[in-house]
Amino acid sequence: MKRKTFLKQTGSLLLSFNLFPLSISHFDSGENNGSETSLGDPNEIDSWLRLNSEGIVTLFTGKMELGQGIRTALKQIAAEELEVDIKRINIVIADTEQTPNEHYTVGSASIESSGMAIRQAAAEARSLLLEQASQNLQIPIHDLRVKDGVVHFIKDPNIKISYWKLLRGKTLEGQITGKAPCKDPSTYQLVGTSIPRDDIVGMVTGQPSYVHDIRLPGMLHARVVRPPSYEAELQSFPDTKIRTMDGVIKIIKNGSFLAVVAQEEYTAIKAWNMLRKESAWDVKKLIPLQTNLFDDMLNYNGEQQIVEEKNGKLEELKHQHEAIYKRPYHMHGSIGPSCALAKWESGRLTVWTHSQGVYPLRKSLASLLNIPEQRIHVIGVPGAGCYGHNGADDVAADAALIAYNLPDKAVRVQWMREDEHMWEPYGSAMAIKIKASINGNGKITTWHTDLWSDTHSTRPGGQAAHLLLSQYIAPKINRKKGDISGGASRNAIPLYHIPSMKVISHDYQGPLRTSALRSLGAYANIFALESFIDELAMLTQQDPLNFRVDHLRDPRALEVLHVIEAKTAWGKRPKQQNIGFGVAFAQYKNHAAYFAVVAEITIDSANKAFKVKKLTGVIDAGQTINIDGLKNQTEGGMIQSASWSLFEQVNYSEKGITSNTWESYPIMRFTDAPEIEVHVINRPTEKPLGAGEAAQGPTVAAIANAIFAVTGTRIRDLPLSAEKINW
Amino acid sequence: MAKITLFVNEKDHILDIPPDTPLLYALRNNLKLNAPKYGCGIERCGSCMVLLDHEAMPSCMRPCSSLTQTKITTLEGLGNPTNLAPIQIAFIEEQAAQCGYCLNGMIISAKALLDKNPDPNDAEIRVALQRVLCRCGTHSRIIKAVKRAAEKMNERIING
């Protein structure tokens, strides 16, 4: 659909609530003067940004705001390159009828992809506008400068014309040629500073900020009644009792998919509660049991993939060492359970969602409901932090199916806490076995890793089969085998210089539903790798930080370690009986941000307890767009990783998931939160590197290494709980 | 259904709701307030915090019928974007948010603390915020924001 038609059809609806403060009016003038470019051609400037004659710039990103502050960072990039005040810039995020298709907001890649696309589009726009200004003022481009969108003659600032005047009510049209020069980073005024996020004002005053806050006229509330465990068939439910409840509008049953729709939210919740208690299900037992999980994993006869193989010359070996590390299933644990709204009206479906990928979701919904994609509009609205693939897509599918059964009614579905805990796809349990040898000079000569993991990506990706409800509706939409992707071996290859290396990834298909959780396999792989490096250093009586330095060649890797050494006075760290220090390092994905961290823990031997007192991190993400934003993301990653590592594992029995509340799945609270310090190494002339997930792996290893330093206990199976320490 | 009068953010509101409706749903759906949020429904996460007669309390289980004699204050009642309360300014200045979903519980809990204890130490702040969960790991910034809020509120008192 062309944008123009879309605006005519839905503009009024969008304007009716202020979650979308920009939209429409700001680019109306542009629309009326008619660029008919079809949506999403990434080679057109106006797919990414538009200027209007009123002095407003609107950016379009296919990436989703997840609390990482992407809106602010992208505005900074555009304002810098266009040389306009950042206050002139609005941004439209993830919307299948407004923004480019940027697939998923994943892998810490939004700055590297969307950010660089917007930078190039802004550079092209600036270049075109300067050409027009040059013609208009009859002054060569090299004698022109721009300040807040006003192009002026360098020798006489009174000879000037603004971008907005140059546009004369038209939109700026042009191709992204890649030839327009980007600004010299040494002249940056906005990129590399800590521009505050402007969305926080709304958050601290209760302005509508989340998909949960959307209220559509005549909106109904629905809840989905999930079975007690994964493989289950609905036998019976108290149909009449619920149907006759005051305020219940409809029960939707499709195979074993059961939902209740009510006028009021609390009625839907009461009905949901009753249905949960009084419905009968035929449930298959979950196997293997949790106690046998790792035996099952290590003996599983799955596919193998050689991730890395290199053979150096054989040397005399002085030491050999082998260890196995284990990570349980972890939850995303969003604080706000997943939520979506949908409306099926005049043969068109509109869905409001906090999915990380509006376009793939649209395709999946088209396949689910068997309607053309062009008749589905998916609008991205922020939710509670998701940290990967949580229930966002699934609840959107729930809402879509329910709305499809209730034409002309807007339906809001919010998962209950139990739904989110029990049904989100978890971060996979993993096992990692490492063997290595060390020569007479204390250098690692051979390294062998075997790792076992279930999949880290079952995002819908355009397929209905990956939406949760597809396993319960009639007929079921079964997943094709082999259509799951990896992520298991992320960061399994050591960055350290080791002459002979082999890394093998073993596929495991375990009992629980899994998908992408922040950093995928990197968290467990780095836990194993960086714990093992520490073990090797201890085995050969070398300082663990120097041991790492001795095995690294990349100067930026060395720099983060040197800075952490200085910031924590590593060489002078106190040797006390109740304090332990541990260090760890990784370059995320072996090609994104560099991160080193030191954990300081205190122990209380009498009470057999320990506490993470402080975490200090150093990050090099290349050219940093927003220093405070990067710090915030990194601090959060460190605390979240500490929470996973100290407190968390998904428990289950043969009857299903038993971690169904915050009591049975506790996460870090304030009295356990460590003090946090983050230092940024900003490299303005380097390209920006993905950073949002860099802290997850090193932080867990640093804590485990600190525990070893002070207690002598090497914990190799997560969580790092006090009862595993040999006091 | 029954007519229930609730005193919310300094105003009486007459609501026609089933009397057992928990306060959270009345605030969100009847009064169209966004700050108190659903998180767990069983008073374990703090997303739905409100001030009940100056005490920070979860709103997800308390029936409206039990609150007709209570002064109810939500985050919206503390200040708005054009007239921010010192505690809201402190959270903005510290940029103490990632996704921000927990901020309602954090600010409401901090407000109740600071009204009773204008100069809390680190441990007292942590205990006051203990029942509110944050998943993004913004804890260290939130603690700084509460300290900054204490300074601001004390300055205000001194400067009268």
Interface residues (C-beta under 8 A of the other chain):
Chain A: L66 G67 Q68 G69 S194 P196 R197 D199 I200 V201 G202 M203 V204 T205 G206 Q207 P208 S209 Y210 H212 D213 R215 E264 E265 Y266 T267 I269 H332 G333 S334 I335 G336 P337 P382 G383 A384 G385 Y387 Q414 M416 R417 D628 N632 Q633 E635 G636 G637 M638 I639 Q640 A642 S643 T661 W662 E663 I667 M668 R669 F670 T671 A673 P674 E675 I676
Chain B: I17 P18 T21 P22 Y25 R28 N29 K32 L33 N34 A35 K37 Y38 G39 C40 G41 I42 R44 C45 S47 T74 L75 E76 L78 G79 N80 P81 L84 Q88 F91 I92 Q95 A96 A97 Q98 C99 G100 Y101 C102 L103 N104 I107 I125 R126 V127 L129 Q130 R131 V132 L133 C134 R135 C136 G137 T138 H139 S140 R141 I143
